[in-house]
Amino acid sequence: MTGAGTGNKLTKVEKWSSGRPQKCEHPGGLCALTLLLWHCGRFGFERLPLGEDPPLQLDNSSRSARCFYGVQNQDEAGTVFGGVCGACSSDPSASCFDGVQNQDEAGIDCGGGCGACASEPAATCFDGVQNQDEAGIDCGGAACPACVPTRCNQVVADSVADFSSVQGGRGWYYGYYAEPLFSSADFVPLSIYEYVAVLNEDIWRYGDQAWTHIGARVMHPNGRFTTGGKLAIDQFAVRRWVSNTTETLFIQGTIQTTSASANGVLGRILVGDSEVWRQFIGPGATSASPFQTLASVRVGDPINFLLEPFESNDSSDATDFIVQICR
């Protein structure tokens, strides 16, 4: 077909053959906008018969919208179909190997006429993905192991906020181990609760015969090397919380002596008699030392927060031992 127009009109488009014009000549060099071999007709996509001239000549100055340009314009749903161009069942370029979910595919290049899609692997507790009813990646829920917390997400118990004048209040107990019996089963509750003016706080205490006492923050043990006419006996101060849950708990807190201890104190955390943490606070150390650890517990397990007089010397061993138990 030969164009008779002037200006930016196509001057020559040779016959169609195997899918593209063999030659396109025009002054603007815009061969990319020549007519498509496929166009949208009454019966869907129609292909121009081989050797037939394209049905119209393009004017490159105006490029008015047509159904043949390969551009999504007018009210078309695609580049050459939909809207005024008529509905077409599929894009002629679509295939089962084009990396796009099209045609009647259920997934990318699978399903429908492309063959069945591969099934997803069954979810497990070892697939590195949070699925099923897991609370974290491969942990929690009915099937997987319990998740191990890495920080305090929810406070379960707080030694300061929960401090009580009632033994067992909010799960907390206040007592001691006395030599020679230092196991969890040998826990002895303190019996006196009162306000002590010199400390300016309420405390649980043994009585006038020993230094052993526990407050909301402070703990003090008694030792065989003692002062003030107290009993020369080791008593380890024990703040105890009895678990109401079965899981791995995250424990955090701080420990510091409130005055320069003569030779230091030893702080320990035990689930029953199994130690999960310990820290020595040396003589003269009065800055707070933060700590954190994990404790795997069952309902009814005691977590014992223990303060020992180092080498049985209780001189100036008053210590703030503050804890939070979290999940």
Backbone torsions as a table, in degrees:
resi	resn	phi	psi	omega
1	MET	NA	134.7	-178.4
2	THR	-114.5	129.2	179.5
3	GLY	-88.2	133.0	-178.3
4	ALA	-92.7	-6.6	-173.7
5	GLY	-74.5	176.4	-179.9
6	THR	-122.6	-174.6	178.0
7	GLY	74.0	-128.2	-176.2
8	ASN	-94.7	9.9	179.2
9	LYS	-71.5	151.1	175.9
10	LEU	-61.9	135.4	-179.8
11	THR	-94.3	-24.4	-179.3
12	LYS	-161.3	131.8	169.6
13	VAL	-129.6	115.0	-176.8
14	GLU	-74.1	172.8	-174.4
15	LYS	-58.8	145.1	173.0
16	TRP	-71.7	144.0	177.4
17	SER	-131.2	-100.8	-171.7
18	SER	-96.4	25.0	174.1
19	GLY	133.5	-18.4	178.2
20	ARG	-140.6	153.9	173.1
21	PRO	-60.4	140.4	178.5
22	GLN	-72.0	-27.7	-176.4
23	LYS	-155.7	140.4	178.4
24	CYS	-137.6	124.8	-178.6
25	GLU	-127.5	127.0	172.4
26	HIS	-161.9	159.0	-173.1
27	PRO	-64.7	-35.1	-175.3
28	GLY	-79.8	-11.2	179.2
29	GLY	69.0	25.7	-176.4
30	LEU	-99.9	60.7	-177.7
31	CYS	-68.0	-17.2	-178.6
32	ALA	-65.3	-19.9	-176.8
33	LEU	-101.8	21.5	174.4
34	THR	-70.1	167.8	-174.2
35	LEU	-65.7	148.4	178.2
36	LEU	-83.8	152.4	176.1
37	LEU	-70.7	-28.2	179.3
38	TRP	-103.5	140.5	170.3
39	HIS	-142.8	166.1	-173.3
40	CYS	-95.1	113.8	-177.8
41	GLY	-115.4	-165.9	-176.4
42	ARG	-62.4	-28.7	-174.3
43	PHE	-112.5	28.4	-179.3
44	GLY	100.6	-152.9	178.6
45	PHE	-68.4	129.1	177.3
46	GLU	-120.5	139.7	179.9
47	ARG	-103.2	134.8	176.0
48	LEU	-66.4	131.7	179.2
49	PRO	-58.0	145.5	179.8
50	LEU	-58.5	136.8	177.7
51	GLY	85.4	-4.1	-178.1
52	GLU	-90.4	142.2	178.4
53	ASP	-65.4	144.7	171.2
54	PRO	-57.9	149.7	-171.3
55	PRO	-74.7	-9.9	178.6
56	LEU	-153.8	164.8	179.7
57	GLN	-107.3	135.7	-177.6
58	LEU	-82.9	142.5	171.3
59	ASP	-106.6	107.2	-172.4
60	ASN	-71.2	-14.6	179.8
61	SER	-77.5	-34.2	-178.7
62	SER	-108.0	-34.9	-178.3
63	ARG	43.5	53.7	179.5
64	SER	-59.2	149.4	-173.4
65	ALA	-62.1	135.9	174.7
66	ARG	-138.9	170.0	178.4
67	CYS	-87.3	12.1	-171.3
68	PHE	-123.7	4.5	-168.1
69	TYR	-83.2	-15.1	-172.4
70	GLY	76.5	19.8	179.3
71	VAL	-124.5	136.9	177.3
72	GLN	-80.4	106.1	-179.4
73	ASN	-142.4	-160.3	-175.9
74	GLN	47.0	-130.5	174.6
75	ASP	-115.2	31.9	-176.7
76	GLU	-68.4	149.5	174.1
77	ALA	-86.7	-20.2	177.8
78	GLY	-143.0	-164.8	-173.7
79	THR	-70.7	-31.3	-178.1
80	VAL	-139.7	22.8	-177.8
81	PHE	-150.4	164.2	-179.1
82	GLY	88.2	164.3	178.5
83	GLY	61.3	-133.2	-178.2
84	VAL	-67.8	-12.0	-179.7
85	CYS	-86.9	-4.1	-179.0
86	GLY	87.3	151.0	-179.6
87	ALA	-76.3	134.7	176.1
88	CYS	-119.5	140.4	-171.8
89	SER	-68.8	-29.7	-179.4
90	SER	-163.7	162.5	175.5
91	ASP	-75.3	128.5	-177.8
92	PRO	-62.5	-18.7	179.2
93	SER	-82.9	-12.4	-177.7
94	ALA	-66.7	141.2	177.5
95	SER	-150.3	179.3	177.9
96	CYS	-87.2	13.0	-176.7
97	PHE	-138.5	22.0	-174.6
98	ASP	-98.7	3.7	177.7
99	GLY	69.7	19.8	-179.0
100	VAL	-132.5	140.6	174.8
101	GLN	-81.3	106.5	-179.0
102	ASN	-145.3	-160.5	-175.6
103	GLN	48.7	-131.4	176.2
104	ASP	-108.8	27.8	-176.2
105	GLU	-67.5	145.1	174.4
106	ALA	-89.0	-19.8	177.0
107	GLY	-146.2	-170.0	179.5
108	ILE	-72.6	112.6	177.3
109	ASP	59.9	29.3	175.7
110	CYS	-150.7	158.3	-176.6
111	GLY	85.1	163.0	-178.2
112	GLY	63.3	-131.6	-179.5
113	GLY	-78.1	-1.3	-176.5
114	CYS	-97.6	4.2	-178.3
115	GLY	93.9	159.0	-173.8
116	ALA	-64.6	144.3	173.7
117	CYS	-77.1	146.5	176.0
118	ALA	-65.5	138.0	-178.9
119	SER	-75.2	148.1	176.8
120	GLU	-67.9	141.9	176.7
121	PRO	-63.6	148.0	-179.3
122	ALA	-63.3	139.2	178.0
123	ALA	-67.2	139.9	178.0
124	THR	-135.0	178.5	175.2
125	CYS	-88.1	12.3	-176.6
126	PHE	-136.6	20.2	-174.8
127	ASP	-97.1	2.7	176.9
128	GLY	72.1	16.3	-178.8
129	VAL	-129.7	140.3	174.4
130	GLN	-81.6	104.4	-179.7
131	ASN	-141.9	-159.5	-174.6
132	GLN	49.9	-132.3	175.2
133	ASP	-111.9	29.1	-176.1
134	GLU	-64.4	145.8	175.9
135	ALA	-87.3	-20.5	176.0
136	GLY	-146.4	-169.4	179.4
137	ILE	-71.7	112.2	176.9
138	ASP	60.3	30.3	176.8
139	CYS	-151.0	154.4	179.9
140	GLY	83.1	172.2	-178.6
141	GLY	83.3	-170.5	-174.1
142	ALA	-77.0	-30.4	-171.0
143	ALA	-102.0	-30.2	-170.7
144	CYS	-97.3	160.7	177.1
145	PRO	-60.4	156.8	179.5
146	ALA	-62.6	144.9	177.2
147	CYS	-71.7	144.4	177.2
148	VAL	-99.7	117.1	-178.1
149	PRO	-69.1	146.4	177.4
150	THR	-111.5	-0.6	177.5
151	ARG	-162.2	173.0	179.7
152	CYS	-83.0	104.3	178.5
153	ASN	-92.3	-33.6	-179.8
154	GLN	-149.7	124.9	-179.5
155	VAL	-75.8	124.8	177.5
156	VAL	-94.4	-38.6	-179.8
157	ALA	-150.5	145.8	-176.8
158	ASP	-136.5	119.9	-173.1
159	SER	-65.2	-28.3	-179.9
160	VAL	-86.0	-52.0	-177.4
161	ALA	-64.8	-30.3	-175.4
162	ASP	-93.8	-0.4	-175.2
163	PHE	-56.5	136.3	-170.0
164	SER	-141.3	154.5	174.2
165	SER	-84.6	2.5	-179.1
166	VAL	-115.0	125.3	174.0
167	GLN	-62.2	128.5	-178.0
168	GLY	90.4	-5.1	177.9
169	GLY	-60.2	123.1	-178.6
170	ARG	56.8	26.6	175.4
171	GLY	89.5	0.7	-175.8
172	TRP	-100.3	142.1	176.6
173	TYR	-131.7	153.4	-174.0
174	TYR	-131.6	119.3	-175.4
175	GLY	-163.5	-149.8	-175.3
176	TYR	-160.8	162.2	164.9
177	TYR	-106.9	137.8	179.5
178	ALA	-118.3	136.7	-179.3
179	GLU	-59.4	146.3	4.5
180	PRO	-93.2	16.3	-173.2
181	LEU	-106.2	108.7	-174.7
182	PHE	-124.7	30.8	177.9
183	SER	-102.4	167.7	-177.9
184	SER	-59.9	-34.9	-179.1
185	ALA	-68.5	-15.0	-177.2
186	ASP	-96.8	13.4	179.2
187	PHE	-60.7	130.6	178.6
188	VAL	-118.0	118.0	178.6
189	PRO	-66.6	140.8	172.1
190	LEU	-71.3	147.7	-171.0
191	SER	-109.7	-12.6	-175.9
192	ILE	-112.3	126.1	174.7
193	TYR	-122.2	123.5	-177.5
194	GLU	-161.8	165.1	175.2
195	TYR	-84.1	133.0	178.9
196	VAL	-116.3	116.2	-172.9
197	ALA	-63.5	-40.4	-176.6
198	VAL	-64.2	-27.5	176.9
199	LEU	-94.8	-16.2	-177.6
200	ASN	56.6	43.5	177.2
201	GLU	-162.3	161.0	173.8
202	ASP	-79.6	140.1	179.7
203	ILE	-142.2	157.8	163.3
204	TRP	-92.3	135.7	-178.6
205	ARG	-145.8	161.3	-178.7
206	TYR	-73.5	-39.3	-174.6
207	GLY	136.7	-171.5	-176.3
208	ASP	-74.8	-10.0	-175.7
209	GLN	-83.7	-12.4	-178.0
210	ALA	-148.8	156.6	178.7
211	TRP	-76.6	-9.0	-169.9
212	THR	-61.4	119.3	175.6
213	HIS	-157.1	160.3	-178.8
214	ILE	-142.6	128.6	174.6
215	GLY	-117.0	-165.8	178.8
216	ALA	-61.8	-35.0	179.0
217	ARG	-117.4	-46.8	-170.0
218	VAL	-79.3	147.5	169.4
219	MET	-136.8	146.8	178.3
220	HIS	-144.5	124.6	175.7
221	PRO	-90.4	177.9	173.2
222	ASN	-121.6	148.5	-178.5
223	GLY	-131.5	168.7	177.0
224	ARG	-70.2	-28.6	172.8
225	PHE	-99.6	97.0	-169.7
226	THR	-127.8	-178.8	-179.7
227	THR	-137.0	172.1	173.8
228	GLY	70.6	21.5	177.3
229	GLY	71.9	21.0	179.8
230	LYS	-78.6	168.2	177.7
231	LEU	-63.4	134.7	177.9
232	ALA	-84.3	75.0	-176.3
233	ILE	-146.7	142.0	176.0
234	ASP	-76.5	123.2	169.5
235	GLN	-128.9	117.1	177.6
236	PHE	-89.0	122.2	177.6
237	ALA	-69.9	133.7	-176.1
238	VAL	-130.9	117.6	169.1
239	ARG	-98.0	123.6	-172.0
240	ARG	-122.4	137.3	171.0
241	TRP	-121.8	131.2	-178.4
242	VAL	-99.6	123.6	-173.4
243	SER	-67.0	139.1	173.6
244	ASN	-111.0	18.2	-176.0
245	THR	-146.4	160.9	174.4
246	THR	-117.2	105.0	-178.9
247	GLU	-175.8	178.1	172.5
248	THR	-93.7	123.3	-175.8
249	LEU	-106.5	151.3	177.7
250	PHE	-102.1	126.0	-178.2
251	ILE	-116.4	130.8	178.1
252	GLN	-137.6	159.5	178.5
253	GLY	172.5	-166.6	176.6
254	THR	-137.0	155.4	176.3
255	ILE	-139.6	135.2	177.5
256	GLN	-161.8	142.6	174.1
257	THR	-77.7	143.0	-176.6
258	THR	-84.9	-11.8	172.8
259	SER	-147.6	168.1	-176.5
260	ALA	-69.2	106.0	179.0
261	SER	-65.1	149.3	-178.4
262	ALA	-62.3	-44.1	-179.1
263	ASN	-141.9	10.2	174.3
264	GLY	102.1	170.0	177.9
265	VAL	-134.2	164.1	178.4
266	LEU	-122.5	119.0	174.4
267	GLY	-97.7	139.8	-178.6
268	ARG	-141.6	151.4	171.8
269	ILE	-126.1	128.7	-179.0
270	LEU	-132.2	138.5	168.1
271	VAL	-94.4	107.1	-168.1
272	GLY	64.0	-117.2	176.8
273	ASP	-108.3	8.4	-178.7
274	SER	-95.7	115.5	-177.2
275	GLU	-76.4	133.8	177.5
276	VAL	-116.3	-10.6	-180.0
277	TRP	-164.1	148.6	169.7
278	ARG	-153.0	151.9	177.2
279	GLN	-152.2	132.1	176.2
280	PHE	-93.5	130.4	174.9
281	ILE	-108.1	112.3	-172.6
282	GLY	-75.3	168.7	178.3
283	PRO	-62.8	137.4	178.6
284	GLY	85.4	-6.2	-179.2
285	ALA	-88.2	113.6	-178.3
286	THR	-121.1	3.6	176.5
287	SER	-86.5	150.0	-176.7
288	ALA	-71.4	135.6	176.4
289	SER	-110.3	113.9	177.9
290	PRO	-75.2	153.9	178.0
291	PHE	-147.5	161.7	171.9
292	GLN	-155.7	149.7	179.8
293	THR	-160.2	173.8	177.4
294	LEU	-113.8	150.8	176.6
295	ALA	-141.7	118.8	175.6
296	SER	-89.9	121.1	-172.9
297	VAL	-131.4	160.8	169.3
298	ARG	-117.8	164.9	177.7
299	VAL	-57.2	129.1	179.2
300	GLY	95.1	-10.8	178.4
301	ASP	-71.0	134.7	174.4
302	PRO	-87.3	135.4	168.1
303	ILE	-103.3	116.8	-173.8
304	ASN	-103.7	122.2	175.8
305	PHE	-102.7	110.3	-164.7
306	LEU	-110.8	138.1	172.4
307	LEU	-124.5	120.8	-177.8
308	GLU	-111.0	143.4	170.3
309	PRO	-75.2	120.1	-176.5
310	PHE	-65.3	128.8	-178.3
311	GLU	54.5	32.3	174.6
312	SER	65.6	17.1	178.8
313	ASN	-103.2	115.9	-174.5
314	ASP	-100.1	14.9	-176.4
315	SER	-65.6	122.1	178.6
316	SER	53.2	44.9	-177.0
317	ASP	-95.1	12.1	176.7
318	ALA	-60.8	128.3	-171.2
319	THR	-140.1	131.0	170.9
320	ASP	-81.5	114.4	-178.7
321	PHE	-122.8	95.7	-170.3
322	ILE	-110.5	132.4	-175.8
323	VAL	-136.8	149.5	167.6
324	GLN	-125.4	137.8	176.8
325	ILE	-111.1	126.2	-170.0
326	CYS	-131.9	164.6	167.2
327	ARG	-120.3	NA	NA
